[in-house]
């Protein structure tokens, strides 16, 4: 899967990943390869990313939106 995490000012992360866990509006959820298309709002919290190289990265967000489609993920948000 390819992930882009962006703000109005810059790209925070861009690259291939195995998994992303986000603080969804109702509950946190994970996106794995071949996930069904989805658009969801995000609450304040931690975004966890596992890269293709098994690296674990964390990004603290104050809210935003995630779009998943065809193994491409875009997270638009504000980051602390």
PDB file of N, CA, C and O in Angstrom:
ATOM      1  N   UNK A   1       0.844  -1.173   0.000  1.00  0.00           N
ATOM      2  CA  UNK A   1       0.000   0.000   0.000  1.00  0.00           C
ATOM      3  C   UNK A   1       0.890   1.236   0.000  1.00  0.00           C
ATOM      4  O   UNK A   1       1.996   1.222   0.540  1.00  0.00           O
ATOM      5  N   UNK A   2       0.396   2.289  -0.605  1.00  0.00           N
ATOM      6  CA  UNK A   2       1.131   3.548  -0.635  1.00  0.00           C
ATOM      7  C   UNK A   2       0.392   4.562   0.228  1.00  0.00           C
ATOM      8  O   UNK A   2      -0.816   4.750   0.078  1.00  0.00           O
ATOM      9  N   UNK A   3       1.116   5.214   1.131  1.00  0.00           N
ATOM     10  CA  UNK A   3       0.541   6.173   2.063  1.00  0.00           C
ATOM     11  C   UNK A   3       1.140   7.551   1.871  1.00  0.00           C
ATOM     12  O   UNK A   3       2.350   7.710   1.709  1.00  0.00           O
ATOM     13  N   UNK A   4       0.251   8.558   1.892  1.00  0.00           N
ATOM     14  CA  UNK A   4       0.669   9.952   1.954  1.00  0.00           C
ATOM     15  C   UNK A   4      -0.039  10.585   3.146  1.00  0.00           C
ATOM     16  O   UNK A   4      -1.263  10.516   3.261  1.00  0.00           O
ATOM     17  N   UNK A   5       0.737  11.199   4.029  1.00  0.00           N
ATOM     18  CA  UNK A   5       0.187  11.969   5.140  1.00  0.00           C
ATOM     19  C   UNK A   5       0.559  13.415   4.861  1.00  0.00           C
ATOM     20  O   UNK A   5       1.739  13.762   4.811  1.00  0.00           O
ATOM     21  N   UNK A   6      -0.451  14.257   4.678  1.00  0.00           N
ATOM     22  CA  UNK A   6      -0.178  15.638   4.288  1.00  0.00           C
ATOM     23  C   UNK A   6      -0.953  16.635   5.143  1.00  0.00           C
ATOM     24  O   UNK A   6      -2.011  16.331   5.693  1.00  0.00           O
ATOM     25  N   UNK A   7      -0.385  17.832   5.234  1.00  0.00           N
ATOM     26  CA  UNK A   7      -1.034  18.968   5.884  1.00  0.00           C
ATOM     27  C   UNK A   7      -1.200  20.044   4.815  1.00  0.00           C
ATOM     28  O   UNK A   7      -0.710  19.873   3.698  1.00  0.00           O
ATOM     29  N   UNK A   8      -1.870  21.133   5.126  1.00  0.00           N
ATOM     30  CA  UNK A   8      -1.947  22.217   4.139  1.00  0.00           C
ATOM     31  C   UNK A   8      -0.572  22.790   3.776  1.00  0.00           C
ATOM     32  O   UNK A   8      -0.412  23.389   2.712  1.00  0.00           O
ATOM     33  N   UNK A   9       0.409  22.610   4.648  1.00  0.00           N
ATOM     34  CA  UNK A   9       1.729  23.196   4.412  1.00  0.00           C
ATOM     35  C   UNK A   9       2.765  22.254   3.811  1.00  0.00           C
ATOM     36  O   UNK A   9       3.651  22.697   3.081  1.00  0.00           O
ATOM     37  N   UNK A  10       2.664  20.934   4.113  1.00  0.00           N
ATOM     38  CA  UNK A  10       3.754  20.041   3.697  1.00  0.00           C
ATOM     39  C   UNK A  10       3.315  18.581   3.692  1.00  0.00           C
ATOM     40  O   UNK A  10       2.235  18.234   4.171  1.00  0.00           O
ATOM     41  N   UNK A  11       4.184  17.735   3.137  1.00  0.00           N
ATOM     42  CA  UNK A  11       4.005  16.288   3.207  1.00  0.00           C
ATOM     43  C   UNK A  11       4.745  15.793   4.438  1.00  0.00           C
ATOM     44  O   UNK A  11       5.947  16.019   4.575  1.00  0.00           O
ATOM     45  N   UNK A  12       4.033  15.116   5.333  1.00  0.00           N
ATOM     46  CA  UNK A  12       4.609  14.615   6.577  1.00  0.00           C
ATOM     47  C   UNK A  12       5.244  13.239   6.362  1.00  0.00           C
ATOM     48  O   UNK A  12       6.294  12.941   6.931  1.00  0.00           O
ATOM     49  N   UNK A  13       4.603  12.402   5.538  1.00  0.00           N
ATOM     50  CA  UNK A  13       5.122  11.058   5.242  1.00  0.00           C
ATOM     51  C   UNK A  13       4.623  10.648   3.863  1.00  0.00           C
ATOM     52  O   UNK A  13       3.500  10.963   3.471  1.00  0.00           O
ATOM     53  N   UNK A  14       5.482   9.938   3.138  1.00  0.00           N
ATOM     54  CA  UNK A  14       5.111   9.395   1.840  1.00  0.00           C
ATOM     55  C   UNK A  14       5.921   8.126   1.625  1.00  0.00           C
ATOM     56  O   UNK A  14       7.151   8.159   1.648  1.00  0.00           O
ATOM     57  N   UNK A  15       5.225   6.990   1.414  1.00  0.00           N
ATOM     58  CA  UNK A  15       5.958   5.757   1.183  1.00  0.00           C
ATOM     59  C   UNK A  15       5.086   4.522   1.261  1.00  0.00           C
ATOM     60  O   UNK A  15       3.889   4.602   1.535  1.00  0.00           O
ATOM     61  N   UNK A  16       5.707   3.376   1.015  1.00  0.00           N
ATOM     62  CA  UNK A  16       5.010   2.093   1.052  1.00  0.00           C
ATOM     63  C   UNK A  16       4.916   1.586   2.483  1.00  0.00           C
ATOM     64  O   UNK A  16       5.875   1.662   3.250  1.00  0.00           O
ATOM     65  N   UNK A  17       3.739   1.068   2.828  1.00  0.00           N
ATOM     66  CA  UNK A  17       3.503   0.594   4.189  1.00  0.00           C
ATOM     67  C   UNK A  17       2.816  -0.769   4.182  1.00  0.00           C
ATOM     68  O   UNK A  17       2.305  -1.227   3.160  1.00  0.00           O
ATOM     69  N   UNK A  18       2.820  -1.401   5.353  1.00  0.00           N
ATOM     70  CA  UNK A  18       2.099  -2.660   5.545  1.00  0.00           C
ATOM     71  C   UNK A  18       0.782  -2.435   6.282  1.00  0.00           C
ATOM     72  O   UNK A  18      -0.186  -3.162   6.060  1.00  0.00           O
ATOM     73  N   UNK A  19       0.743  -1.422   7.166  1.00  0.00           N
ATOM     74  CA  UNK A  19      -0.412  -1.208   8.029  1.00  0.00           C
ATOM     75  C   UNK A  19      -0.451   0.238   8.499  1.00  0.00           C
ATOM     76  O   UNK A  19       0.586   0.874   8.688  1.00  0.00           O
ATOM     77  N   UNK A  20      -1.673   0.748   8.684  1.00  0.00           N
ATOM     78  CA  UNK A  20      -1.854   2.043   9.337  1.00  0.00           C
ATOM     79  C   UNK A  20      -3.013   1.897  10.316  1.00  0.00           C
ATOM     80  O   UNK A  20      -4.033   1.287   9.995  1.00  0.00           O
ATOM     81  N   UNK A  21      -2.851   2.460  11.507  1.00  0.00           N
ATOM     82  CA  UNK A  21      -3.913   2.484  12.523  1.00  0.00           C
ATOM     83  C   UNK A  21      -4.191   3.949  12.818  1.00  0.00           C
ATOM     84  O   UNK A  21      -3.282   4.717  13.134  1.00  0.00           O
ATOM     85  N   UNK A  22      -5.469   4.326  12.710  1.00  0.00           N
ATOM     86  CA  UNK A  22      -5.852   5.728  12.868  1.00  0.00           C
ATOM     87  C   UNK A  22      -6.951   5.888  13.913  1.00  0.00           C
ATOM     88  O   UNK A  22      -7.714   4.954  14.159  1.00  0.00           O
ATOM     89  N   UNK A  23      -7.039   7.072  14.533  1.00  0.00           N
ATOM     90  CA  UNK A  23      -8.102   7.348  15.509  1.00  0.00           C
ATOM     91  C   UNK A  23      -9.377   7.801  14.790  1.00  0.00           C
ATOM     92  O   UNK A  23      -9.612   9.001  14.647  1.00  0.00           O
ATOM     93  N   UNK A  24     -10.192   6.857  14.341  1.00  0.00           N
ATOM     94  CA  UNK A  24     -11.436   7.182  13.651  1.00  0.00           C
ATOM     95  C   UNK A  24     -12.402   7.923  14.561  1.00  0.00           C
ATOM     96  O   UNK A  24     -12.264   7.887  15.784  1.00  0.00           O
ATOM     97  N   UNK A  25     -13.370   8.587  13.971  1.00  0.00           N
ATOM     98  CA  UNK A  25     -14.342   9.380  14.733  1.00  0.00           C
ATOM     99  C   UNK A  25     -15.113   8.547  15.752  1.00  0.00           C
ATOM    100  O   UNK A  25     -15.362   8.997  16.870  1.00  0.00           O
ATOM    101  N   UNK A  26     -15.487   7.335  15.361  1.00  0.00           N
ATOM    102  CA  UNK A  26     -16.242   6.475  16.284  1.00  0.00           C
ATOM    103  C   UNK A  26     -15.316   5.572  17.085  1.00  0.00           C
ATOM    104  O   UNK A  26     -15.485   5.429  18.296  1.00  0.00           O
ATOM    105  N   UNK A  27     -14.348   4.969  16.427  1.00  0.00           N
ATOM    106  CA  UNK A  27     -13.374   4.068  17.063  1.00  0.00           C
ATOM    107  C   UNK A  27     -12.107   4.043  16.232  1.00  0.00           C
ATOM    108  O   UNK A  27     -12.146   4.316  15.032  1.00  0.00           O
ATOM    109  N   UNK A  28     -10.973   3.716  16.861  1.00  0.00           N
ATOM    110  CA  UNK A  28      -9.751   3.513  16.076  1.00  0.00           C
ATOM    111  C   UNK A  28      -9.937   2.324  15.125  1.00  0.00           C
ATOM    112  O   UNK A  28     -10.664   1.381  15.437  1.00  0.00           O
ATOM    113  N   UNK A  29      -9.278   2.379  13.968  1.00  0.00           N
ATOM    114  CA  UNK A  29      -9.326   1.248  13.049  1.00  0.00           C
ATOM    115  C   UNK A  29      -8.022   1.124  12.275  1.00  0.00           C
ATOM    116  O   UNK A  29      -7.248   2.075  12.164  1.00  0.00           O
ATOM    117  N   UNK A  30      -7.797  -0.084  11.739  1.00  0.00           N
ATOM    118  CA  UNK A  30      -6.593  -0.376  10.967  1.00  0.00           C
ATOM    119  C   UNK A  30      -6.956  -0.580   9.503  1.00  0.00           C
ATOM    120  O   UNK A  30      -8.056  -1.018   9.165  1.00  0.00           O
ATOM    121  N   UNK A  31      -5.992  -0.246   8.646  1.00  0.00           N
ATOM    122  CA  UNK A  31      -6.124  -0.492   7.222  1.00  0.00           C
ATOM    123  C   UNK A  31      -4.983  -1.412   6.822  1.00  0.00           C
ATOM    124  O   UNK A  31      -3.812  -1.114   7.055  1.00  0.00           O
ATOM    125  N   UNK A  32      -5.348  -2.537   6.215  1.00  0.00           N
ATOM    126  CA  UNK A  32      -4.394  -3.519   5.713  1.00  0.00           C
ATOM    127  C   UNK A  32      -4.525  -3.580   4.196  1.00  0.00           C
ATOM    128  O   UNK A  32      -5.464  -3.005   3.645  1.00  0.00           O
ATOM    129  N   UNK A  33      -3.602  -4.267   3.497  1.00  0.00           N
ATOM    130  CA  UNK A  33      -3.702  -4.356   2.037  1.00  0.00           C
ATOM    131  C   UNK A  33      -5.075  -4.860   1.578  1.00  0.00           C
ATOM    132  O   UNK A  33      -5.687  -5.717   2.215  1.00  0.00           O
ATOM    133  N   UNK A  34      -5.534  -4.307   0.464  1.00  0.00           N
ATOM    134  CA  UNK A  34      -6.807  -4.647  -0.179  1.00  0.00           C
ATOM    135  C   UNK A  34      -8.032  -4.296   0.661  1.00  0.00           C
ATOM    136  O   UNK A  34      -9.081  -4.926   0.533  1.00  0.00           O
ATOM    137  N   UNK A  35      -7.894  -3.292   1.517  1.00  0.00           N
ATOM    138  CA  UNK A  35      -9.015  -2.808   2.335  1.00  0.00           C
ATOM    139  C   UNK A  35     -10.099  -2.242   1.415  1.00  0.00           C
ATOM    140  O   UNK A  35      -9.797  -1.695   0.354  1.00  0.00           O
ATOM    141  N   UNK A  36     -11.328  -2.373   1.815  1.00  0.00           N
ATOM    142  CA  UNK A  36     -12.445  -1.783   1.070  1.00  0.00           C
ATOM    143  C   UNK A  36     -12.294  -0.262   1.037  1.00  0.00           C
ATOM    144  O   UNK A  36     -11.758   0.325   1.978  1.00  0.00           O
ATOM    145  N   UNK A  37     -12.758   0.378  -0.033  1.00  0.00           N
ATOM    146  CA  UNK A  37     -12.696   1.838  -0.094  1.00  0.00           C
ATOM    147  C   UNK A  37     -13.441   2.468   1.072  1.00  0.00           C
ATOM    148  O   UNK A  37     -14.508   2.001   1.472  1.00  0.00           O
ATOM    149  N   UNK A  38     -12.864   3.530   1.607  1.00  0.00           N
ATOM    150  CA  UNK A  38     -13.473   4.201   2.762  1.00  0.00           C
ATOM    151  C   UNK A  38     -12.994   5.648   2.810  1.00  0.00           C
ATOM    152  O   UNK A  38     -11.872   5.967   2.415  1.00  0.00           O
ATOM    153  N   UNK A  39     -13.867   6.505   3.301  1.00  0.00           N
ATOM    154  CA  UNK A  39     -13.510   7.877   3.671  1.00  0.00           C
ATOM    155  C   UNK A  39     -14.035   8.063   5.085  1.00  0.00           C
ATOM    156  O   UNK A  39     -15.200   7.774   5.363  1.00  0.00           O
ATOM    157  N   UNK A  40     -13.177   8.545   5.982  1.00  0.00           N
ATOM    158  CA  UNK A  40     -13.574   8.701   7.382  1.00  0.00           C
ATOM    159  C   UNK A  40     -12.906   9.927   7.977  1.00  0.00           C
ATOM    160  O   UNK A  40     -11.809  10.312   7.572  1.00  0.00           O
ATOM    161  N   UNK A  41     -13.582  10.536   8.946  1.00  0.00           N
ATOM    162  CA  UNK A  41     -12.962  11.626   9.688  1.00  0.00           C
ATOM    163  C   UNK A  41     -12.132  11.037  10.825  1.00  0.00           C
ATOM    164  O   UNK A  41     -12.395   9.933  11.301  1.00  0.00           O
ATOM    165  N   UNK A  42     -11.140  11.789  11.242  1.00  0.00           N
ATOM    166  CA  UNK A  42     -10.243  11.367  12.311  1.00  0.00           C
ATOM    167  C   UNK A  42     -10.365  12.304  13.501  1.00  0.00           C
ATOM    168  O   UNK A  42     -10.580  13.506  13.347  1.00  0.00           O
ATOM    169  N   UNK A  43     -10.227  11.738  14.677  1.00  0.00           N
ATOM    170  CA  UNK A  43     -10.222  12.501  15.923  1.00  0.00           C
ATOM    171  C   UNK A  43      -8.773  12.754  16.340  1.00  0.00           C
ATOM    172  O   UNK A  43      -7.839  12.264  15.706  1.00  0.00           O
ATOM    173  N   UNK A  44      -8.604  13.512  17.397  1.00  0.00           N
ATOM    174  CA  UNK A  44      -7.285  13.739  17.974  1.00  0.00           C
ATOM    175  C   UNK A  44      -6.731  12.411  18.465  1.00  0.00           C
ATOM    176  O   UNK A  44      -7.446  11.640  19.105  1.00  0.00           O
ATOM    177  N   UNK A  45      -5.456  12.135  18.170  1.00  0.00           N
ATOM    178  CA  UNK A  45      -4.847  10.896  18.640  1.00  0.00           C
ATOM    179  C   UNK A  45      -3.620  10.506  17.833  1.00  0.00           C
ATOM    180  O   UNK A  45      -3.081  11.288  17.050  1.00  0.00           O
ATOM    181  N   UNK A  46      -3.198   9.264  18.055  1.00  0.00           N
ATOM    182  CA  UNK A  46      -1.969   8.727  17.462  1.00  0.00           C
ATOM    183  C   UNK A  46      -2.271   7.955  16.185  1.00  0.00           C
ATOM    184  O   UNK A  46      -3.179   7.124  16.148  1.00  0.00           O
ATOM    185  N   UNK A  47      -1.501   8.238  15.140  1.00  0.00           N
ATOM    186  CA  UNK A  47      -1.540   7.447  13.916  1.00  0.00           C
ATOM    187  C   UNK A  47      -0.295   6.572  13.932  1.00  0.00           C
ATOM    188  O   UNK A  47       0.831   7.066  14.002  1.00  0.00           O
ATOM    189  N   UNK A  48      -0.518   5.267  13.865  1.00  0.00           N
ATOM    190  CA  UNK A  48       0.588   4.301  13.873  1.00  0.00           C
ATOM    191  C   UNK A  48       0.755   3.747  12.462  1.00  0.00           C
ATOM    192  O   UNK A  48      -0.216   3.344  11.822  1.00  0.00           O
ATOM    193  N   UNK A  49       1.998   3.732  11.985  1.00  0.00           N
ATOM    194  CA  UNK A  49       2.306   3.230  10.649  1.00  0.00           C
ATOM    195  C   UNK A  49       3.400   2.174  10.760  1.00  0.00           C
ATOM    196  O   UNK A  49       4.405   2.385  11.439  1.00  0.00           O
ATOM    197  N   UNK A  50       3.206   1.042  10.097  1.00  0.00           N
ATOM    198  CA  UNK A  50       4.259   0.028   9.953  1.00  0.00           C
ATOM    199  C   UNK A  50       4.694   0.059   8.492  1.00  0.00           C
ATOM    200  O   UNK A  50       3.900  -0.232   7.597  1.00  0.00           O
ATOM    201  N   UNK A  51       5.957   0.411   8.251  1.00  0.00           N
ATOM    202  CA  UNK A  51       6.458   0.512   6.880  1.00  0.00           C
ATOM    203  C   UNK A  51       6.777  -0.869   6.316  1.00  0.00           C
ATOM    204  O   UNK A  51       6.759  -1.870   7.032  1.00  0.00           O
ATOM    205  N   UNK A  52       7.068  -0.901   5.032  1.00  0.00           N
ATOM    206  CA  UNK A  52       7.468  -2.155   4.369  1.00  0.00           C
ATOM    207  C   UNK A  52       8.711  -2.754   5.022  1.00  0.00           C
ATOM    208  O   UNK A  52       8.898  -3.970   5.003  1.00  0.00           O
ATOM    209  N   UNK A  53       9.563  -1.899   5.601  1.00  0.00           N
ATOM    210  CA  UNK A  53      10.802  -2.346   6.256  1.00  0.00           C
ATOM    211  C   UNK A  53      10.593  -2.697   7.723  1.00  0.00           C
ATOM    212  O   UNK A  53      11.562  -2.833   8.470  1.00  0.00           O
ATOM    213  N   UNK A  54       9.323  -2.848   8.150  1.00  0.00           N
ATOM    214  CA  UNK A  54       8.967  -3.178   9.538  1.00  0.00           C
ATOM    215  C   UNK A  54       9.304  -2.065  10.524  1.00  0.00           C
ATOM    216  O   UNK A  54       9.384  -2.312  11.727  1.00  0.00           O
ATOM    217  N   UNK A  55       9.504  -0.844  10.032  1.00  0.00           N
ATOM    218  CA  UNK A  55       9.742   0.301  10.898  1.00  0.00           C
ATOM    219  C   UNK A  55       8.407   0.792  11.440  1.00  0.00           C
ATOM    220  O   UNK A  55       7.435   0.876  10.690  1.00  0.00           O
ATOM    221  N   UNK A  56       8.341   1.114  12.717  1.00  0.00           N
ATOM    222  CA  UNK A  56       7.115   1.643  13.310  1.00  0.00           C
ATOM    223  C   UNK A  56       7.256   3.147  13.485  1.00  0.00           C
ATOM    224  O   UNK A  56       8.204   3.625  14.108  1.00  0.00           O
ATOM    225  N   UNK A  57       6.297   3.888  12.926  1.00  0.00           N
ATOM    226  CA  UNK A  57       6.316   5.352  13.026  1.00  0.00           C
ATOM    227  C   UNK A  57       5.006   5.812  13.649  1.00  0.00           C
ATOM    228  O   UNK A  57       3.959   5.191  13.464  1.00  0.00           O
ATOM    229  N   UNK A  58       5.084   6.918  14.395  1.00  0.00           N
ATOM    230  CA  UNK A  58       3.893   7.478  15.036  1.00  0.00           C
ATOM    231  C   UNK A  58       3.784   8.958  14.688  1.00  0.00           C
ATOM    232  O   UNK A  58       4.779   9.682  14.656  1.00  0.00           O
ATOM    233  N   UNK A  59       2.555   9.390  14.430  1.00  0.00           N
ATOM    234  CA  UNK A  59       2.257  10.778  14.117  1.00  0.00           C
ATOM    235  C   UNK A  59       1.078  11.198  14.977  1.00  0.00           C
ATOM    236  O   UNK A  59       0.045  10.529  14.985  1.00  0.00           O
ATOM    237  N   UNK A  60       1.222  12.295  15.694  1.00  0.00           N
ATOM    238  CA  UNK A  60       0.164  12.786  16.586  1.00  0.00           C
ATOM    239  C   UNK A  60      -0.683  13.806  15.820  1.00  0.00           C
ATOM    240  O   UNK A  60      -0.172  14.830  15.366  1.00  0.00           O
ATOM    241  N   UNK A  61      -1.973  13.520  15.682  1.00  0.00           N
ATOM    242  CA  UNK A  61      -2.862  14.401  14.925  1.00  0.00           C
ATOM    243  C   UNK A  61      -3.894  15.048  15.833  1.00  0.00           C
ATOM    244  O   UNK A  61      -4.278  14.494  16.863  1.00  0.00           O
ATOM    245  N   UNK A  62      -4.329  16.221  15.430  1.00  0.00           N
ATOM    246  CA  UNK A  62      -5.419  16.882  16.147  1.00  0.00           C
ATOM    247  C   UNK A  62      -6.736  16.717  15.392  1.00  0.00           C
ATOM    248  O   UNK A  62      -7.747  17.317  15.759  1.00  0.00           O
ATOM    249  N   UNK A  63      -6.721  15.906  14.343  1.00  0.00           N
ATOM    250  CA  UNK A  63      -7.923  15.623  13.559  1.00  0.00           C
ATOM    251  C   UNK A  63      -7.631  15.656  12.079  1.00  0.00           C
ATOM    252  O   UNK A  63      -6.582  16.138  11.651  1.00  0.00           O
ATOM    253  N   UNK A  64      -8.571  15.136  11.292  1.00  0.00           N
ATOM    254  CA  UNK A  64      -8.371  15.143   9.852  1.00  0.00           C
ATOM    255  C   UNK A  64      -9.312  14.182   9.146  1.00  0.00           C
ATOM    256  O   UNK A  64     -10.383  13.846   9.650  1.00  0.00           O
ATOM    257  N   UNK A  65      -8.883  13.746   7.957  1.00  0.00           N
ATOM    258  CA  UNK A  65      -9.668  12.863   7.103  1.00  0.00           C
ATOM    259  C   UNK A  65      -8.739  11.820   6.501  1.00  0.00           C
ATOM    260  O   UNK A  65      -7.588  12.118   6.183  1.00  0.00           O
ATOM    261  N   UNK A  66      -9.245  10.574   6.341  1.00  0.00           N
ATOM    262  CA  UNK A  66      -8.506   9.521   5.671  1.00  0.00           C
ATOM    263  C   UNK A  66      -9.337   9.014   4.499  1.00  0.00           C
ATOM    264  O   UNK A  66     -10.550   8.840   4.613  1.00  0.00           O
ATOM    265  N   UNK A  67      -8.666   8.780   3.366  1.00  0.00           N
ATOM    266  CA  UNK A  67      -9.298   8.162   2.205  1.00  0.00           C
ATOM    267  C   UNK A  67      -8.472   6.942   1.826  1.00  0.00           C
ATOM    268  O   UNK A  67      -7.249   7.015   1.710  1.00  0.00           O
ATOM    269  N   UNK A  68      -9.162   5.812   1.632  1.00  0.00           N
ATOM    270  CA  UNK A  68      -8.514   4.564   1.230  1.00  0.00           C
ATOM    271  C   UNK A  68      -9.185   4.097  -0.056  1.00  0.00           C
ATOM    272  O   UNK A  68     -10.410   3.991  -0.122  1.00  0.00           O
ATOM    273  N   UNK A  69      -8.372   3.815  -1.085  1.00  0.00           N
ATOM    274  CA  UNK A  69      -8.911   3.305  -2.346  1.00  0.00           C
ATOM    275  C   UNK A  69      -7.790   2.666  -3.153  1.00  0.00           C
ATOM    276  O   UNK A  69      -6.745   3.277  -3.372  1.00  0.00           O
ATOM    277  N   UNK A  70      -8.014   1.441  -3.588  1.00  0.00           N
ATOM    278  CA  UNK A  70      -7.054   0.728  -4.451  1.00  0.00           C
ATOM    279  C   UNK A  70      -5.641   0.693  -3.867  1.00  0.00           C
ATOM    280  O   UNK A  70      -4.663   0.937  -4.574  1.00  0.00           O
ATOM    281  N   UNK A  71      -5.544   0.390  -2.579  1.00  0.00           N
ATOM    282  CA  UNK A  71      -4.255   0.298  -1.879  1.00  0.00           C
ATOM    283  C   UNK A  71      -3.483   1.618  -1.858  1.00  0.00           C
ATOM    284  O   UNK A  71      -2.264   1.620  -1.691  1.00  0.00           O
ATOM    285  N   UNK A  72      -4.180   2.726  -2.025  1.00  0.00           N
ATOM    286  CA  UNK A  72      -3.579   4.048  -1.856  1.00  0.00           C
ATOM    287  C   UNK A  72      -4.338   4.741  -0.734  1.00  0.00           C
ATOM    288  O   UNK A  72      -5.569   4.784  -0.730  1.00  0.00           O
ATOM    289  N   UNK A  73      -3.580   5.284   0.219  1.00  0.00           N
ATOM    290  CA  UNK A  73      -4.159   5.925   1.400  1.00  0.00           C
ATOM    291  C   UNK A  73      -3.672   7.368   1.458  1.00  0.00           C
ATOM    292  O   UNK A  73      -2.482   7.646   1.311  1.00  0.00           O
ATOM    293  N   UNK A  74      -4.608   8.269   1.673  1.00  0.00           N
ATOM    294  CA  UNK A  74      -4.262   9.676   1.860  1.00  0.00           C
ATOM    295  C   UNK A  74      -4.848  10.110   3.193  1.00  0.00           C
ATOM    296  O   UNK A  74      -6.040   9.939   3.445  1.00  0.00           O
ATOM    297  N   UNK A  75      -3.992  10.678   4.050  1.00  0.00           N
ATOM    298  CA  UNK A  75      -4.441  11.256   5.320  1.00  0.00           C
ATOM    299  C   UNK A  75      -4.195  12.764   5.232  1.00  0.00           C
ATOM    300  O   UNK A  75      -3.065  13.214   5.042  1.00  0.00           O
ATOM    301  N   UNK A  76      -5.267  13.525   5.372  1.00  0.00           N
ATOM    302  CA  UNK A  76      -5.183  14.991   5.393  1.00  0.00           C
ATOM    303  C   UNK A  76      -5.451  15.417   6.828  1.00  0.00           C
ATOM    304  O   UNK A  76      -6.477  15.052   7.402  1.00  0.00           O
ATOM    305  N   UNK A  77      -4.538  16.188   7.410  1.00  0.00           N
ATOM    306  CA  UNK A  77      -4.779  16.543   8.793  1.00  0.00           C
ATOM    307  C   UNK A  77      -3.868  17.629   9.316  1.00  0.00           C
ATOM    308  O   UNK A  77      -3.029  18.175   8.599  1.00  0.00           O
ATOM    309  N   UNK A  78      -4.057  17.918  10.569  1.00  0.00           N
ATOM    310  CA  UNK A  78      -3.205  18.828  11.328  1.00  0.00           C
ATOM    311  C   UNK A  78      -2.402  17.968  12.301  1.00  0.00           C
ATOM    312  O   UNK A  78      -2.952  17.089  12.965  1.00  0.00           O
ATOM    313  N   UNK A  79      -1.116  18.224  12.377  1.00  0.00           N
ATOM    314  CA  UNK A  79      -0.256  17.396  13.208  1.00  0.00           C
ATOM    315  C   UNK A  79       0.449  18.234  14.252  1.00  0.00           C
ATOM    316  O   UNK A  79       0.880  19.359  13.997  1.00  0.00           O
ATOM    317  N   UNK A  80       0.555  17.649  15.443  1.00  0.00           N
ATOM    318  CA  UNK A  80       1.119  18.331  16.619  1.00  0.00           C
ATOM    319  C   UNK A  80       2.631  18.197  16.609  1.00  0.00           C
ATOM    320  O   UNK A  80       3.301  18.699  17.511  1.00  0.00           O
TER     321      UNK A  80
END
